[in-house]
């Protein structure tokens, strides 16, 4: 049976499901790599005699790498294409992951964490642009929601691996090197991925684009050429034609969503211990529970983005997240069940902004700068994230857990204010419609 000529109105084919699955591998690895270092620090600290400075440097090094990787390789992806970079960055992750097993000094670990941050950061604009450009508008929020949710799957897997290795002598080496196993599986699944037809049209390779569309959507499918045009990639366009405000908006809500989240994950056991949840494996159980709440929040958010809309969900999610962290700051000595409940509520309602940080930049920018925009927005978010993660150990040590939660609440309040003043509504629009500067 023939399908609509427009890719935007095509059905969700088995190939698109496979593409989304393996594209989500980058976020899985990001969640895994970020969380596993928090677990490994329990062994690394005494063995490498880490003080507050080196602990902070190790925690922040991957985020600095993410800043560089996503901003640089987003632009490279717009120039060279999605498909080539889709494979190269995973090979690099395998190599660097294995190298971390053999470090002997804190500086070596900082350098390798920085490098793995670069290659993981590179995968964000590559994978999400590819998925957004293949996925019909009806399923785009769900596809991006799945990609966002897999981050928490990776984080949960890291806690589970850490749980079984924490009492093993030298277990931290296996923890840090274990990401190579997941990366190898991801590499196999990505082999044979075709180039984005939208990017091919933008490069003037129309016949190739038509062939890809027929391969993915069936022999009766046709590419609607009215939505794309031949354009030269110009990074400077991000700062013109009304797109600068979009970069600022997406980067800010991204930062406000991930600063408290990354703090919880990077130093999860230490934070939970500050609330009196114990050390060692008991703290890991608390961390796993929080991961599951984060993951659970993404599931209804996938549907709410289409029923409620992007803007309302973004605003109300930040409202609940702010109140949760504020109460944790006011009542740091509350009963255990209240602390877990408030962390769980915060984690659950972060699902909406967690998906939108991937969905918005891919919907609000045209094909020729889409990956660059994802990279720029993520890089902007990481400026605040790096400062927050670097300062967290000092904040915890000097002012305690209550003040730390107040700081997280303040960051979340900023996200709420930005959402109220700047969040657009793109529900039901094609990529061409949502990326037009006239829509905002």
N, C-alpha and C positions, 0 to 999 in steps of 0.2 A: 504494500500500500504506500502511495506517495505521501511524503510529509510536507509540512510548510516549507516554502523556499527559504524563509528566514531562519538562520541558526538560532536566533533568539526565541523562536517558538517551536523548536524541535523537541522530540521526546528525550527522556533520559535513557540513553543506550547503555548496554553492558560495558562498552569501551569507556564511556564517561565515568562510570562507577570505578573502573580500574584506575583510570587516570587520577581521580580524586583520592583514592586509597594511597597510591604511591607518591602523589604530590604531598600528602600529609606527613610523609616520612620525615621531612625537614623539621616540622614542628614537634614531632615525636622526639627526634634527636635533641632538639633545643631543650625541651622539658627534661629529658633524661640527663643530658650533660650538665644542665644548671643544678639539678637537684642532687645528682650523685656526688658532686663536689662537697655539698653540705654534709652528706653522710660520711664521705671519706675524710673530712676534716677532723672527725673524732679520733681517727688513727694518725692522720698526718700531723696534727698539732704536736703531740708528744715526740713523734719520731723525727720531725724536722725542726723541733723547738720553735714553733711559730709564735710570734708575739702579735699584738693587735694590728701592727702595721702590715705584716706579711699576710695575716688572715684577711684583712681588708683588700690587699692587693690581689690575692688569689680570687676572692669573691668578685672583684670588679673587673678583672682582666678580660674575661670572656665577653663581658658587656661592652667594653671598649672595642674589642674585636668585632662584635656585632655591629657597632656603630660604623666602623670602616667598611666591613663586608657588605652590609646592606646598601649603604649610600654609593659605594663605588660600583658594585656589581649589578645594582639595579640599572644604572646607566649603561654598563657593558651589555647587559641583557637586551636592552632596547636597540642596541647597535648590532650585536651579533646574532640575536635570536634566542628564544626560550629553550629550544630542544638541546642545543649543544651544551649550554651551561647547566642544564638539568642533570647531566651525567657527570661532568667534570668535578663539580663541587662535592659530590658524594665520594668520589675517589679520594679527594683530599681529606675528607673527614676520616676515612679509614686509616690513612697514613698517619695523621696527627694523633688519632686516638691510640694507636699502637705505641707511638713514641712516648706518650705520657706514662706508660708503664715502667719506663726506665729512668725517670728523673731521680736526681740525688740531692738537689738543692731547691729552696723556695723560688729562686730566680728562674730556674729551668721550668718549673711548673707554671709560673706566671707567664712566661713566654709562650709555652705550648697552649695554655688556656686562651691566651690572646689570639693565637693562630686558629684554634678551633672555633673561636668566636667569629672570626672573619669568614670561614667557610660555611658555618651554619647560618650566619647572617646573609650570606650570598644567596642561600636557597630560598629565603622568604620572598623576595620580589620575583625570582624565577618561577617558582612553583605556583604562587597565587595568581600571577598574571596569566600563566598557561591555563589554569583551571577556569578563571574568570572569562577568558576569551573563547573557551570551548563550551561553557555551560550555558544553557538557555536561561532567560531571566526568571522563569518560574522556579528554578531549582538552585539559583545562584546563592541565596542566603543559606540554604541547606548545605550546599557544597562547602562554603566558607565556614559554616558552623561545624561541620565535620572536621575540617582542617584545624580549627581552633580547639575542638574537644580533644583531639589526639595529642595536643601538647600535655594535657593532664594525664593521659594514658602513659606517656613517656615518663612524666614525673612520678606516677604511682609505681611503674616498673622499677624506677631507680630506687625508690624506698624499699621495695621488696628485695631487690638484689642486695642492697645495702644491709638489710636485716639479716640475710643469710651469710654475709661476708664480714660483718662487723667484728666477730669474734675470731676470725681466721687471721693468723699471723701474716702480715703483708697483704691483707685483703684489699687495702686501698688501691694497690696496683691493678688488681683484677677489676675493681670497680671502675677505675678511670679508663681502662682498656676495653671494657665490655661494650662500649658504644660502637666499636668497630664491627662487632657481630651484627648488630641491627643495621648498620650502614651497608654492609655487604649484601644483606637480604634486600635492602632497598635498591641497591644498584642493579641487581638482577631484574627486579620488577620494572625498572625504568627503561631498560633496553628496548629499543624499537618505538619509543614515543615519537610521534610525528610533530612537526613544527606547527605553531599556531597559525591558522588560516588568516586571522586578522593581521598578524605581523607580516605574513607573506604578501598580502594585498598592499599593506603600507609600504612594502619594499618594491612593489610593482610586479611581483611574481604571481600573477593572477591564476594562471593555469595550474601551478603547484597547489595553490590554495583550494581550487575546485577539487583537485584529486584528493586532498586531505579530507575535505568535507564529505565526499562520497564514501571514503574509507570509514569515517567515523559514524556518519549518520545514515548510510545506505546509498545504493546506486541511484535512487530517484531524487536524492537531496541536491539542492542547488544553493550556491552561495549568493546571498543578497549583497551586492557590491555597493549599494547606496549608503551603507553605514561607514565604510572605510574609504580612505583616499591615500594616494601616495604622498608621504610626508618625510621630511628629513628630521632625524632625531636631534633635537636641540634642548639640552638640559636647562638652558636659560629660560625656556618657556614656562618652567615651573614657577618662575617669579614674575610672570607677566599674565596678561589676559584674564585676570581674576583668579588664577590658580594659586597664588601665594597664600591667600586666606584659607584655602582648602588644606594646603600643606600644614599651616599653623594649627588649624582645627583638628585634623586627624592626628598630628604629632602630639598635641597636648592631651587629647582624651586617651591616646595610647599610653602616654607617660603616666597619667593619673590612674589608669587601670593597672599598669604593670609594676609601678614602684612599690606599693604595698605587697602585691603578690610576689614579686621577685624577692623582696625582703623576707617574706614568710618562708619561701622555698630555699633560698640560699643559706639562711641561718635558722631553718625550721626547728631542729632540736634545741638550739640555744634559746629561741623565743619561747617555745613550749615549756622549757625548763624554768624560764622566768615566771611563768604562770603556775609553777609548782607541779607540772605534769611529769616530773621525773627525768631521768637521764637514760642513755642507752636505748635499749629496745622499746621501753615504754614510750619514750618520746617519738620513736619512729612510728608506732601505732597511731599516735595522734596526728602525725604528719600524713600518714596514709589516709586517715579519715577525712582530713581537710582536702586532700587531693580528690577524693571521691565526691565531695561536695562541689568542688570546682567543676569536675566532669559532669555531674548531674545537672548543674545549672545551664550547661550548653544545650542540653537536649530540648527542653521546652522553648528556649530562646530561638532555636532554629525556626520554630513554627510561629512564635510571637512576632518575629521580624516581618513575616508576611501577613499576619492577621492584625497585629497592633500597629506595625510600621516601625521604621528605623528610628525616627526622632523620639517618639514617646517612650520606647523601650530604653533608649540611651539615657534619657532624663531620669526616669523612675528607677532605673538600676542604680544610678549614682546616688540617688536619695537614700535608698536602703543601705548601700555600701557605706555611706558616710555615717549614718546613724549607728550601724553595727560597730565600726571602729571607734566612734566617739564613746559608746557605752563601755567598750573594752578599756579605753583609757580612763574612764571615770571609776570603773569597778574592777581593777586588776586583781583584787583578792576575792572576787566572787566565787561561789561554788563551782566545782569542776564542770557540772552539766551546763551551767550558764555560759561559761567561757567557750566550751565546745560548740554550744548552740549559736553564739554570736559569731564565732569564726565560720561556722557552717553557713549561716545566713549571708555573711559577707561573701563567702566563696560562691554560694549558689547564685546570687544576684549579679556576680561579676560576669556571668555567662553572656549577657547581652553585649556589654562593651567589649568583652573578649572576642566575640565574633565580629563586631563592627570595626574593630581595629584592622581586620583583614578585608572586610567587605567594603567599607567606605572608600579607601584609597583606590581599589580596583574599579569601583563604579564612578568615581568623581573625576577621573582623568582619562584622556584619550589614549589610543593604542601606542602612539609614537613616544609617549612619556609615561605610560602606565607603570612599568617596572621601576623607572626612575622615581616616580612619585611614591610608590610603596617604600623604596629605599630611603628617600628623603624624609618621609614622615616617621619611619622607624628610627632613623638616625637622630631626628629631633627629639623623639621620645627618650632615646637612650642618654641624652645629655643629662636630663634630670634623674634618670634611673641610675647612672653611674655615680652621681653625687650622693644619691640616697643609699645605695648599697655600700659605698665606701664609708659613709658616715655612720651606718647602723651599728657596727660593733662599739664605736665610741659612745653613741647615744645610749645604747643599752647599759654599758659599763658605768657611765657617769650619772644618768638620770633615771634609769630603770625602765621597766616594761610599760608603765602607765604613760609616761611622756612619749615613749616610742609609738604607742598606739594613737596618741593625740596628733603626732606628726603625720601618721598615715591618714588620719581623718582629715587633716588640713589639705593634703594632696588630693584626696577624693572630693572634697568640697570644691576645689578648683575645677575638677572635671565636671562637676554638676553645673557650675556657673558657665563654663565654656559650652556645654551641651545646650543649655537654655538659650544662650545668645547666638549660637552658630550652627547647631545641628540641622542638616537638611533632611528632606524626605525623598527617598529615591525608590520607594517600593513600586514594583510593577513597571519600571522604566527600562528601556533598552540601554545598553552601554553608551550608545550614541546620544541618547536623551540625557542620561544622568551625567555624562561627562561634558555636556555643553555648559559654558559659563553662564548662560542665560537662566539655568535652573536654580541658581543659588543667589 
